[in-house]
Amino acid sequence: MRLQRFLAQAGVASRRKAEEFIVAGRVRINGRVVTELGSQVDAAHDRVEFDGKPLATERHVYMLLHKPKGYVTTASDPEGRKTVFDLIGERGTRIYAVGRLDYTTEGLLLLTNDGDLAHALMHPSRGAEKIYHAKLQGLVTREEMIELSRGVTLDDGTRTQPCDVGDVGTTGKHSWVEFRLREGKNRQIHRMVETIGRRVLKLIRVAYSGLTLEGLDIGKWRHLESHEVARLRRQAGLETKSSPATLPARQPFDKLKASRSKSQRPRVRRDRQN
């Protein structure tokens, strides 16, 4: 297999990051430094080292975490803040997050050592759907939601893609709005909302590529079921030619909201006096 794929399967980093490590001369095959990205490795016979330490491919691990706010999604933080890997103990030393959630953002985070899957899901061409519930300052109008859904021009001049935006509820003073995105610009929802003169007061990712938070309390995690992993791989285009990748049909917003369990709905009652 390609060397960068081997590094990803060994849990070193995502395939894209592994390519940077190879070019930097941090990888050896059978004692020889290799810097060519097209290099091949025989996992059964070749000795591969990263920064002088021998590697072996690992059993793939897939975990779903309900991230609380106040945690970063990197393995370490120069400011000394808590990381999501503190919540899963030593298991976090060889896995990494698929995408990121901001320090103050809550919700669903996928963690794995499957570099191929992580790379494919995060690639813009796949457009993995992410669903967020955002508590927005004030009472958002239907016209404002339509404006956001059509795409807006951000502070750096780039324009967002059209997306589904719908009403979830209200606290009386503020609105809960659902965003369904297939792109992932930095702090995208915050920046989108700023274009209509409002602020995000709270942000929760409630679904990612078909996975949801149902039955998972804040700060808790679980392993993915085999059928969930298989579906993710289909969506990421990692199936064989005889099993082409397919994306699940998208439900209309009203149907999705009606079928959502209580555990997936934002808890707006506690904010009614805010």
Secondary structure as UniProt FT lines:
FT   HELIX           3..9
FT   TURN            10..11
FT   HELIX           15..23
FT   TURN            24..25
FT   STRAND          27..29
FT   TURN            30..31
FT   STRAND          32..33
FT   TURN            37..38
FT   TURN            43..45
FT   STRAND          48..50
FT   TURN            51..52
FT   STRAND          53..55
FT   STRAND          62..67
FT   TURN            69..70
FT   TURN            78..79
FT   HELIX           84..86
FT   HELIX           89..93
FT   STRAND          96..97
FT   TURN            103..104
FT   STRAND          106..112
FT   HELIX           115..122
FT   TURN            124..126
FT   STRAND          130..136
FT   HELIX           142..149
FT   TURN            155..156
FT   STRAND          164..170
FT   STRAND          175..181
FT   TURN            186..187
FT   HELIX           188..194
FT   TURN            195..197
FT   STRAND          200..208
FT   TURN            209..210
FT   STRAND          211..212
FT   TURN            214..215
FT   TURN            218..219
FT   STRAND          221..223
FT   HELIX           226..235
FT   TURN            236..237
FT   TURN            241..242
FT   HELIX           253..259
FT   HELIX           262..264
FT   HELIX           269..271
FT   TURN            272..273
//
